[in-house]
Amino acid sequence: MSERQGRADRGKGPLILAVDTATELASWALWQGGRLVGERLAEAGRPTAETLLPALDALLGAFAVTLDEVEGFAVSIGPGSFTGLRIGVATVKGLAFEPVRPAVAVPTLAALAAHATPAEHVAAVLDARRGEVYAAGFDAAPDGGLAPADWLPEGVVRAADLPARLPAGCRVVGEPGPEADAVLAAAGVAVRTPPHAASTARHVAVLGERAFAAGEAAAAAALVPRYVRRAEAEVKRTGERFEACRELL
């Protein structure tokens, strides 16, 4: 999308700034009135903490948008990279502080799954290391989107067990990591990596706009990353590996 097209595509409704830092390549997207205004990916090969704000500056500058024009924020809340999630949430809290603006939390795996639509069944996966993946299943919804599926609720799955959890014809999208990638390949399951030309933040924005319309926005200060699995230091301290959801075995 060119910058001129982006300006022309500004629709009606609140201007939403969305960010994803849970996946390998962090990204930003501007969304308004059901349309993508513009998007930017952070520079690959460098820490997210160094590249996230420069990418935001480039996005706002390219599409002649000031931060004060942004009326709400959407953030990929997890699961995913622990460090990335902390950076994304902290950044949104800072940006939404003055003036105070609302924010919505968008499940990372739901945003990833949107890369695979249209499809009857989609599984979104992210590398959780230790031979495991974060995973969630989705089925096609009547409105053309995706709805969480009972056959694979969001959680942590052993890579070796994942193929057996997938329905026939399921599309798998995400960043499963080397071990799960090999397991899926051996089972004849191809994994679609999100295209570099299309940011995951654009799907965070789509889901975020729906959440705003449903009245689910809240103060950005209340945002909390959804890690699903605790960090190793926390495991040693508490003896518990998981947060609210249990491991899927």
matplotlib code that plots the C-alpha trace (Angstrom):
import matplotlib.pyplot as plt

x = [0.0, 1.4, 1.4, -1.1, -3.4, -3.1, -4.3, -7.2, -8.2, -8.8, -12.3, -14.8, -14.5, -11.8, -8.2, -6.6, -2.9, -2.1, 1.1, 2.4, 5.7, 4.9, 6.1, 9.6, 9.2, 7.4, 5.0, 2.7, -0.6, -2.9, -6.5, -9.7, -13.2, -12.6, -9.5, -5.8, -4.3, -0.7, 1.7, 5.4, 7.5, 10.4, 13.9, 14.8, 17.9, 17.9, 16.3, 12.7, 13.5, 15.8, 13.6, 10.0, 9.7, 11.7, 9.2, 6.3, 7.9, 8.3, 4.7, 3.2, 5.5, 4.8, 1.0, 0.9, -0.6, 0.3, 0.2, -2.4, -4.8, -4.8, -8.0, -7.3, -4.7, -4.8, -1.9, -1.1, -1.3, 0.2, 1.2, 4.6, 8.0, 8.1, 10.5, 8.5, 5.2, 6.6, 8.0, 4.7, 2.5, 4.8, 5.0, 1.3, 0.9, 3.3, 1.8, -1.8, -0.9, -1.0, -3.6, -5.3, -6.8, -8.3, -6.8, -7.8, -5.9, -5.9, -4.9, -1.7, -2.7, -6.1, -4.2, -1.8, -4.6, -6.1, -3.1, -4.6, -8.1, -10.3, -10.2, -12.6, -10.0, -6.9, -4.3, -2.0, 1.3, 4.3, 7.5, 7.4, 10.8, 11.5, 9.8, 6.5, 4.4, 1.8, -1.2, -4.9, -7.4, -10.1, -13.1, -14.6, -17.4, -20.6, -19.3, -16.3, -13.9, -12.6, -14.0, -12.0, -12.4, -12.9, -10.5, -7.5, -8.1, -5.4, -2.5, 0.8, 1.1, 4.0, 5.3, 5.1, 1.4, 0.4, -0.4, -2.9, -4.8, -5.4, -8.6, -8.3, -7.5, -6.4, -4.2, -1.3, 0.1, 2.8, 6.3, 6.4, 10.2, 12.6, 11.3, 7.6, 8.3, 10.1, 7.3, 4.6, 6.6, 7.0, 3.2, 2.7, 1.4, 2.7, 3.2, 2.5, 4.8, 3.1, 4.2, 6.8, 4.8, 1.8, 2.2, 0.5, -0.3, -2.9, -4.8, -4.4, -6.0, -9.0, -9.7, -9.1, -11.6, -14.2, -13.3, -13.8, -17.2, -18.2, -17.3, -14.3, -11.9, -10.3, -7.6, -4.2, -2.8, -4.7, -3.0, -1.2, 0.7, -0.7, 2.3, 0.3, 3.5, 5.6, 9.3, 11.8, 12.7, 9.0, 8.6, 11.4, 10.0, 6.3, 6.5, 3.9, 4.5, 1.3, -0.9, -4.7, -4.8, -3.5, -1.1, -2.8, -1.7]
y = [0.0, 3.4, 6.4, 8.2, 5.2, 5.0, 8.6, 8.0, 4.8, 6.7, 5.6, 6.8, 5.7, 5.8, 5.7, 2.6, 2.0, -1.7, -3.4, -7.0, -7.8, -11.4, -12.9, -12.9, -9.7, -6.9, -4.7, -1.7, -1.0, 2.0, 1.1, 3.2, 2.5, -1.1, -0.2, -0.5, 3.0, 1.7, -0.8, -1.1, -4.0, -3.4, -4.0, -7.7, -9.0, -6.4, -6.5, -5.3, -2.8, -1.0, -1.1, -0.8, 3.0, 3.8, 1.7, 3.6, 6.9, 5.8, 4.7, 7.9, 10.0, 8.1, 8.5, 12.0, 10.9, 12.3, 10.3, 12.7, 11.6, 8.0, 7.4, 3.8, 1.1, -2.6, -4.8, -8.5, -9.7, -13.2, -15.9, -15.4, -14.0, -13.1, -10.1, -9.1, -9.1, -7.0, -4.4, -4.2, -3.8, -1.3, 0.7, 0.9, 1.9, 4.8, 6.0, 5.9, 7.8, 11.4, 12.0, 9.0, 6.7, 3.2, 0.0, -3.6, -6.8, -9.1, -12.8, -13.3, -16.7, -15.3, -12.6, -15.2, -17.4, -14.6, -14.9, -18.3, -17.2, -18.2, -21.8, -24.1, -25.1, -23.2, -23.9, -21.0, -22.0, -20.3, -21.9, -22.3, -24.1, -27.2, -29.3, -27.5, -24.9, -22.4, -23.4, -22.6, -23.9, -21.9, -22.8, -20.7, -18.4, -17.3, -13.7, -14.8, -14.6, -17.3, -18.6, -20.5, -24.3, -27.0, -29.4, -27.2, -24.7, -22.1, -23.6, -25.4, -28.6, -31.0, -30.7, -34.5, -34.5, -31.6, -33.5, -35.8, -32.7, -31.3, -32.0, -33.1, -30.2, -27.9, -25.0, -24.4, -20.9, -19.3, -19.9, -23.4, -23.6, -26.2, -29.2, -28.7, -27.8, -31.2, -33.1, -31.4, -32.0, -35.7, -35.8, -34.2, -30.9, -27.7, -24.6, -21.2, -18.6, -15.1, -13.2, -10.5, -8.2, -8.4, -7.6, -9.5, -6.1, -5.5, -8.5, -7.3, -4.1, -5.9, -7.9, -4.7, -2.8, -5.5, -5.4, -1.6, -2.0, -4.6, -2.2, -4.3, -1.4, -0.5, 1.7, 0.8, 0.8, -2.4, -4.4, -7.5, -9.8, -13.3, -15.5, -18.8, -20.5, -19.0, -18.1, -20.7, -18.5, -18.2, -22.0, -22.5, -19.9, -21.1, -24.7, -23.9, -23.9, -22.4, -19.4, -19.6, -22.4, -25.9, -27.8, -29.7, -33.3]
z = [0.0, -1.0, 1.4, -0.9, -0.8, 2.9, 3.3, 0.9, 2.8, 6.1, 7.0, 9.6, 13.2, 15.8, 14.7, 16.3, 16.7, 17.0, 18.0, 18.0, 19.8, 20.7, 17.4, 15.8, 14.0, 15.9, 13.9, 14.1, 12.2, 11.9, 11.4, 10.9, 9.8, 8.8, 6.7, 7.1, 7.0, 7.1, 8.7, 9.5, 10.6, 13.0, 11.7, 11.6, 13.4, 16.2, 19.6, 19.7, 22.4, 19.9, 16.8, 18.0, 18.5, 15.3, 13.4, 15.0, 14.1, 10.5, 10.3, 11.8, 9.6, 6.4, 6.8, 8.2, 11.5, 14.9, 18.0, 19.4, 16.7, 17.8, 19.8, 21.0, 21.2, 20.5, 21.7, 21.1, 24.7, 24.4, 24.6, 22.9, 23.7, 27.4, 26.7, 23.6, 25.5, 28.3, 25.8, 23.9, 26.9, 28.5, 25.3, 24.9, 28.5, 28.0, 24.7, 26.1, 29.3, 28.2, 27.0, 28.6, 25.9, 26.1, 25.0, 24.2, 24.6, 21.6, 21.9, 19.9, 18.5, 17.3, 15.4, 13.9, 12.8, 10.8, 8.4, 7.3, 6.4, 4.7, 6.0, 7.8, 10.5, 11.5, 14.2, 15.3, 16.9, 18.5, 19.7, 23.5, 23.6, 25.7, 22.9, 23.3, 21.4, 22.4, 20.3, 19.7, 17.2, 15.4, 13.2, 10.5, 11.9, 10.1, 9.8, 7.8, 10.7, 13.1, 16.4, 19.1, 18.6, 21.2, 19.5, 20.5, 23.3, 23.8, 25.9, 25.7, 23.7, 23.3, 19.8, 19.4, 20.3, 18.0, 14.7, 16.5, 17.7, 14.2, 12.2, 8.6, 6.3, 9.1, 8.1, 10.5, 10.7, 12.9, 14.2, 15.6, 16.1, 14.6, 16.7, 16.1, 12.4, 12.0, 13.7, 11.6, 8.4, 9.2, 9.6, 6.2, 7.8, 6.1, 8.3, 6.8, 8.2, 8.4, 5.2, 5.9, 3.6, 5.9, 9.6, 12.4, 13.8, 11.1, 12.4, 16.0, 14.7, 13.1, 16.3, 18.3, 16.4, 17.0, 20.7, 20.9, 19.1, 21.7, 24.6, 25.7, 25.9, 29.3, 30.7, 29.2, 32.7, 33.4, 30.6, 31.8, 29.4, 29.0, 29.3, 29.7, 30.9, 33.7, 33.2, 34.5, 37.5, 38.4, 38.1, 40.6, 43.0, 42.9, 41.7, 39.1, 35.4, 34.1, 34.7, 34.2, 31.6, 32.0, 29.7, 27.0, 27.0]

ax = plt.figure().add_subplot(projection="3d")
ax.plot(x, y, z, "-o")
ax.set_aspect("equal")
plt.show()
